[in-house]
Amino acid sequence: MGILYIVPTPLGNLEDITLRALRVLKSVALIATEDTRTTGKLLNHFEISCPTLSYFEHSPPAQLERVLGALAEGDVALVSEAGTPLLSDPGYRLVQAAAERGFTVTPLPGPSAITTALSASGLPTDRFLFAGFLPRKAGQRRQLLQDLQAEPSTLVFFEAPHRLLASLADMAQVFGPDRGLAVCRELTKLHEEIWRGSVAGALAEWQTREPRGEFTLVVAGAEPPGEWPAERVVAALAEALAGGSSVKDAARQVAQQSGWPKRKVYDMARDF
């Protein structure tokens, strides 16, 4: 029986691949990959000759069975388009099925946009929550942000360039404009950029230039609960209502942030 190796690949800079990853990729009988074209470029660069098979989120069940069949004959490497497999991709289904059938699953350490962005963000890294890509639909995106509004851990999101401004605007409304934020763009690549500041500052920054490349957003966690002074509660309510929130949503949001009872904040919001 073969071994299923989980093999991280570079985010962009090919020098980031490990010696162990190269050894495994040279030794396996098959490489299951999210994108055969991207993986093909990597293999060609390092002069590795190995069959590849496409395996991604929308692969039919038969494709999973092909990988498991290959495992019955020899070792298989699972790679994603870039970074560590299973982080924001569907590889867990293969790992789950392989483990259930008695195959050994061996993970290799390596590149990850999550830890790379965290390490350079300037925000606390002792506890964090990775939430993957923010939802495409505005309503679902705002709901997720509201669910995470009071989370004290540092938050990490992936975002596409064409949705960056909308997501920053939603963060400003839900988290508040002063929440700390690091915008990490094109990590390890030629145009790598790490911007640090506030949500409002990031929104203003990317309103002046076109967002390009792959973005990882690292957001400060919520401050420890503590009761705000009344004038801060009033100001926060005014900002939330001016931003389009309903009285109910504004009251819930400010109550979570301020430590005030929701009913009391709701009564204040109705007076606007």
matplotlib code that plots the C-alpha trace (Angstrom):
import matplotlib.pyplot as plt

x = [0.0, 1.2, 1.5, -0.4, 2.0, 0.6, 3.1, 3.2, 4.4, 5.7, 3.2, 5.2, 9.0, 10.2, 13.1, 10.7, 10.2, 11.8, 14.4, 12.0, 9.2, 11.5, 12.5, 8.9, 7.8, 10.6, 9.8, 6.0, 4.1, 1.4, 0.8, -2.8, -3.1, -5.6, -4.2, -2.1, -0.8, 0.6, 2.1, 3.5, 5.5, 6.9, 7.8, 9.4, 11.5, 12.9, 13.2, 10.8, 9.0, 5.9, 2.3, -0.2, -4.0, -6.4, -8.2, -10.1, -13.3, -15.7, -13.9, -16.4, -16.3, -14.7, -11.6, -11.3, -11.4, -8.7, -6.4, -7.3, -6.6, -3.2, -2.5, -3.1, -0.2, 2.2, 2.9, 0.8, 1.5, -1.3, -0.5, -2.6, -2.2, 0.1, 0.9, -0.2, -2.9, -6.2, -6.1, -9.0, -9.2, -11.2, -8.3, -9.7, -12.1, -9.2, -7.3, -10.5, -11.1, -7.5, -7.4, -10.7, -9.2, -6.1, -3.5, -0.9, -1.2, 2.1, 2.0, 5.1, 5.6, 6.0, 4.7, 1.4, -0.1, -1.8, 1.3, 3.4, 0.9, 0.5, 4.2, 4.6, 1.2, 2.3, -0.8, -1.0, -0.2, -0.6, -4.3, -5.9, -8.9, -8.6, -11.9, -10.9, -12.3, -15.0, -18.4, -19.0, -22.6, -22.8, -25.4, -23.6, -20.3, -21.8, -23.4, -20.0, -18.3, -21.1, -20.6, -16.9, -17.4, -16.7, -14.0, -10.9, -8.5, -6.7, -8.7, -7.2, -9.2, -8.4, -9.9, -10.0, -8.9, -12.2, -14.0, -11.5, -13.2, -16.6, -15.1, -13.2, -16.3, -18.3, -15.5, -15.5, -19.3, -19.3, -15.9, -15.6, -13.2, -10.5, -10.0, -6.3, -5.6, -2.7, -3.3, -0.8, -0.6, 1.3, 3.2, 6.7, 6.3, 8.0, 5.4, 4.9, 3.4, 2.4, 0.3, -0.5, -3.0, -6.8, -9.8, -10.7, -7.1, -7.0, -10.3, -9.0, -5.7, -7.3, -9.9, -7.0, -5.5, -6.7, -6.4, -4.2, -2.9, -3.8, -4.7, -4.5, -6.2, -5.1, -7.5, -7.1, -9.4, -12.1, -11.0, -11.7, -15.2, -15.5, -18.2, -17.8, -18.7, -22.2, -20.8, -18.8, -22.0, -23.9, -21.2, -21.0, -24.7, -24.7, -22.0, -23.7, -27.1, -25.5, -23.8, -27.1, -27.6, -31.1, -31.9, -31.9, -28.6, -26.9, -28.0, -26.8, -23.4, -22.8, -23.9, -21.4, -18.6, -19.4, -20.4, -23.7, -27.0, -28.6, -32.0, -30.5, -28.5, -31.7, -33.6, -30.8, -30.9, -34.6, -34.1, -32.0]
y = [0.0, 3.5, 6.6, 9.8, 12.7, 16.2, 18.4, 22.2, 24.1, 27.7, 30.6, 32.3, 32.2, 28.8, 29.0, 28.4, 24.7, 22.4, 19.7, 17.1, 18.2, 17.9, 14.4, 13.3, 14.7, 12.9, 9.6, 9.2, 7.4, 10.1, 13.7, 14.7, 18.4, 21.2, 22.7, 20.5, 23.5, 25.3, 22.1, 21.3, 24.5, 23.7, 20.2, 21.4, 24.0, 21.3, 18.7, 16.3, 13.8, 12.4, 11.7, 14.2, 13.9, 16.8, 16.7, 19.8, 20.9, 20.0, 16.7, 13.8, 10.9, 8.8, 11.0, 10.4, 6.7, 7.0, 8.6, 5.9, 3.2, 4.7, 4.6, 0.9, 0.6, 3.2, 6.5, 9.6, 13.3, 15.8, 19.4, 22.5, 25.3, 27.1, 26.8, 24.0, 21.7, 21.5, 25.2, 26.6, 23.7, 20.4, 18.0, 16.9, 14.6, 12.7, 12.6, 11.4, 8.6, 7.5, 7.3, 5.3, 2.8, 2.3, 4.3, 6.2, 10.0, 11.9, 15.7, 17.8, 21.4, 24.2, 27.5, 28.9, 32.4, 32.3, 32.0, 34.2, 37.0, 36.6, 36.8, 40.1, 41.7, 43.3, 41.9, 39.3, 35.7, 33.7, 33.0, 33.4, 32.3, 31.5, 32.1, 31.4, 33.4, 35.9, 35.0, 36.5, 37.7, 40.9, 39.6, 36.4, 38.3, 40.8, 38.0, 36.2, 39.4, 40.0, 36.5, 37.3, 40.8, 40.0, 37.3, 38.3, 36.3, 37.8, 37.1, 35.9, 36.1, 35.5, 37.9, 38.4, 41.8, 42.6, 42.2, 43.9, 47.3, 45.8, 43.6, 46.5, 48.6, 45.9, 45.5, 49.2, 49.0, 45.8, 45.9, 49.7, 51.9, 51.9, 48.1, 47.2, 45.6, 44.3, 44.0, 41.4, 41.3, 39.0, 37.3, 36.0, 37.4, 40.2, 42.8, 41.7, 44.4, 44.5, 47.5, 48.1, 50.4, 50.5, 49.2, 52.8, 53.5, 50.5, 51.4, 54.9, 53.5, 51.0, 53.5, 55.4, 52.5, 49.3, 46.2, 43.7, 40.3, 37.9, 39.3, 38.0, 40.2, 40.0, 41.8, 42.6, 40.7, 42.5, 44.4, 42.8, 43.6, 46.7, 49.3, 52.3, 55.8, 57.0, 59.5, 56.7, 54.5, 57.4, 58.1, 54.5, 54.3, 57.4, 56.0, 52.6, 54.1, 56.6, 53.6, 52.1, 49.6, 49.2, 50.2, 46.6, 45.7, 48.9, 48.2, 44.7, 45.7, 48.5, 46.4, 43.7, 46.2, 48.4, 46.0, 47.8, 45.9, 45.4, 46.7, 49.9, 50.5, 49.7, 52.3, 54.8, 53.9, 54.5, 58.1, 59.0]
z = [0.0, -0.9, 1.2, 0.6, 1.0, 1.6, -0.2, 0.1, -2.9, -3.2, -3.1, -5.9, -5.3, -6.4, -4.0, -1.1, -1.9, 0.6, -0.1, 1.3, -1.0, -4.0, -2.9, -2.4, -5.8, -7.5, -5.8, -6.0, -8.7, -9.2, -8.2, -7.6, -8.1, -8.0, -11.3, -13.6, -15.6, -12.5, -11.1, -14.6, -14.5, -11.1, -12.1, -15.3, -13.4, -11.2, -14.0, -12.3, -14.5, -12.9, -14.1, -12.8, -12.3, -11.8, -8.5, -7.3, -5.7, -8.5, -9.5, -9.9, -7.4, -10.0, -9.9, -6.1, -6.8, -9.4, -6.8, -4.3, -6.9, -7.6, -3.8, -3.9, -6.3, -5.0, -3.3, -4.3, -3.6, -3.1, -4.0, -4.4, -6.8, -4.3, -0.6, 1.7, 0.5, 2.5, 3.5, 1.6, -0.8, -0.9, -0.3, 3.0, 1.2, -0.3, 3.1, 4.8, 2.2, 2.2, 6.0, 6.1, 3.7, 5.8, 3.8, 5.6, 5.3, 5.7, 5.9, 4.9, 6.4, 4.0, 2.5, 3.6, 2.9, 6.3, 8.4, 6.1, 6.3, 10.1, 10.7, 9.0, 10.0, 13.2, 14.9, 17.7, 16.4, 19.6, 18.7, 15.3, 13.3, 9.5, 7.8, 4.2, 1.3, 2.3, 0.6, -2.8, -2.0, 0.1, 2.5, 3.3, 3.6, 6.1, 8.1, 8.4, 9.5, 12.1, 13.4, 13.9, 15.2, 18.8, 18.2, 20.2, 18.0, 15.1, 11.9, 8.6, 5.3, 1.6, -0.9, -4.6, -6.0, -7.6, -4.3, -2.0, -1.8, -1.1, 1.7, 3.2, 3.2, 5.0, 7.5, 8.2, 8.8, 10.9, 12.7, 12.9, 10.9, 13.5, 13.7, 12.9, 9.6, 7.5, 3.7, 2.4, -1.4, -3.8, -0.9, -1.9, -5.4, -7.3, -6.3, -2.7, -0.5, 3.2, 4.1, 7.8, 9.3, 10.0, 8.1, 7.1, 6.0, 3.8, 2.2, 1.5, 0.1, -2.3, -3.5, -5.1, -7.0, -8.7, -6.5, -8.2, -7.3, -4.5, -1.1, 2.4, 5.0, 8.6, 11.0, 14.6, 17.0, 19.0, 22.1, 25.4, 26.6, 28.7, 29.0, 26.8, 27.9, 26.8, 24.2, 22.5, 22.3, 20.7, 18.2, 17.2, 16.8, 14.6, 12.4, 12.0, 11.2, 8.7, 7.1, 6.3, 9.2, 10.6, 14.1, 15.2, 13.5, 14.7, 18.3, 18.2, 16.7, 19.2, 22.1, 21.3, 20.9, 23.9, 26.6, 27.1, 27.4, 24.0, 25.2, 26.4, 23.2, 21.2, 23.1, 22.4, 18.7, 18.4, 19.5, 16.4]

ax = plt.figure().add_subplot(projection="3d")
ax.plot(x, y, z, "-o")
ax.set_aspect("equal")
plt.show()
